[in-house]
Amino acid sequence: MTTSSTDQIRRQIELNAPPARVWEALTDYQKFGAWFCVNLEVPFVVGKKAYGQMTYPGYEHFRFEVEVVAIEPMTRFAFTWHPYAVDHNVDYSNEAPTTVEFQLEPSGVGTLLTVVESGFDSVPEWRRSEAFRMNEGGWKSQMKNIEKYLENK
C-alpha cells in the first residue's frame, strides 16, 4: 500500500517474518546495511549520526548519513536525513531534513511494516519535486529489498 501527499511518502508491506526479525533487520546497522545497500561504519544510537558508503548500483560514490531520533524497541525506529542529496556541489547542511519513521505491528502473516518519510514541504522548492519523486521510487525498491532480505535469512 502506498499513500502520498506533497509532504510525505507512506508505504506499507506485510512481511513473512516475526516482528523481532524485522526489528533486527531495521536497527542492527550491519543488517540494515545489507538490505538498504549501504556499508555503515557505526551502529544506530539515538542522538548520534550513522554514516557510511552507499553500495546500491549507480550510487556507490555517495555517502549515506542519518541522525537517529528514535529507537523504541519492537515498535518504532526513526532518523532524519537530507532526501536525494546527490549533488556534490550543493551544501545540504542548512536545509531542514526529512524524517524517516519505521513502524512495526504484528500481523497475521508476521509483521506489518510501515515507513513514512515526512517533511518534504520544507525541502527547498527548487529540488522538492525531484527529491520526492526519487525517494518515492526509492522506498518502493527498499520495501522489496527488506522483504527479499528477510526471506533469505
C-alpha positions in Angstrom: 0.0 0.0 0.0 1.2 3.5 -0.9 -0.2 6.8 0.0 1.5 10.2 -0.7 0.8 13.8 -0.2 3.1 16.7 -1.1 4.7 16.4 2.3 5.0 12.7 3.0 5.6 9.3 1.4 3.9 6.4 3.2 4.5 2.7 2.3 3.3 -0.5 3.9 4.3 -4.1 3.4 3.3 -7.4 5.1 6.5 -9.3 5.8 6.5 -13.0 6.4 8.8 -12.7 9.4 8.1 -12.1 13.1 8.5 -8.6 14.5 11.8 -9.5 16.3 13.5 -10.4 13.0 12.1 -7.3 11.2 13.2 -5.1 14.1 16.7 -6.6 14.0 16.9 -6.0 10.2 16.0 -2.3 10.8 18.1 -1.5 13.8 21.2 -3.6 13.6 23.4 -1.4 11.5 25.1 -4.2 9.6 21.8 -6.0 8.8 20.2 -2.6 7.8 23.2 -2.1 5.5 22.8 -5.5 3.9 19.3 -4.8 2.6 19.5 -1.0 2.3 22.7 -1.3 0.3 25.0 0.8 2.5 28.2 -0.1 4.3 27.6 1.7 7.6 30.6 2.4 9.8 28.8 2.9 13.1 25.7 1.5 14.9 22.5 3.3 15.3 22.3 5.4 18.5 19.6 7.9 19.4 21.0 11.5 19.0 24.0 10.3 17.0 24.8 10.2 13.3 25.2 6.9 11.5 27.1 7.1 8.2 28.8 5.1 5.5 29.2 4.5 1.8 26.3 3.5 -0.4 26.7 0.2 -2.2 23.5 0.5 -4.3 24.4 0.1 -8.0 24.9 3.6 -9.5 25.1 5.3 -6.1 28.4 3.8 -4.9 30.1 7.2 -4.9 27.5 8.7 -2.4 27.9 9.0 1.3 25.0 7.9 3.5 24.3 9.9 6.6 21.4 9.9 9.0 20.8 11.2 12.5 18.8 8.7 14.7 15.9 10.3 16.5 14.1 7.3 18.0 14.6 3.7 18.8 11.5 2.4 20.6 12.1 -1.4 20.8 10.0 -3.5 18.6 7.7 -0.7 17.5 9.4 2.4 16.1 12.8 3.4 14.6 13.3 6.9 13.1 16.0 9.1 11.7 16.4 12.3 9.8 18.3 12.9 6.6 18.6 15.1 3.6 16.4 13.5 0.8 18.1 12.8 -2.5 21.1 14.8 -1.6 23.2 13.7 -4.6 24.8 16.8 -6.0 28.3 17.1 -4.6 28.3 20.8 -5.4 25.4 21.6 -3.0 25.8 22.1 0.7 22.6 20.5 2.1 23.5 21.1 5.8 21.4 24.3 6.0 18.3 22.6 4.8 15.7 21.1 7.1 15.9 17.3 6.8 13.0 14.9 6.3 12.2 12.4 8.9 12.0 8.7 8.1 10.0 6.6 10.5 9.6 2.8 10.5 6.7 1.3 12.5 6.2 -2.4 13.2 2.9 -4.1 14.1 2.4 -7.9 14.5 0.1 -9.2 11.7 -1.5 -12.5 10.7 1.4 -13.1 8.2 4.1 -11.9 10.5 4.8 -8.2 10.6 3.2 -5.1 9.0 6.0 -2.7 8.3 5.1 1.0 7.6 7.6 3.5 6.5 6.7 7.2 6.5 9.1 9.9 5.2 7.8 13.3 6.0 8.9 16.9 5.8 9.2 17.4 2.0 7.3 20.7 2.2 10.4 22.1 4.0 12.8 21.0 1.2 13.8 23.9 -0.9 11.3 24.4 -3.7 14.0 24.1 -6.5 14.6 20.5 -5.6 11.5 19.4 -3.7 9.6 17.6 -6.5 12.7 15.6 -7.7 13.6 14.6 -4.1 10.0 13.5 -3.5 9.8 11.6 -6.8 13.2 9.9 -6.3 12.5 8.9 -2.7 9.0 7.7 -3.5 10.6 5.2 -6.0 13.4 4.5 -3.6 11.1 3.4 -0.9 9.3 1.1 -3.3 12.6 -0.6 -4.0 13.7 -0.7 -0.4 10.5 -2.4 0.7 11.2 -5.1 -1.8 14.8 -5.2 -0.6 13.9 -5.8 3.1 11.3 -8.4 2.0 13.9 -10.3 0.0 16.5 -10.0 2.8 14.1 -11.5 5.4 13.1 -14.3 3.0 16.7 -15.3 2.6 17.7 -15.2 6.3 
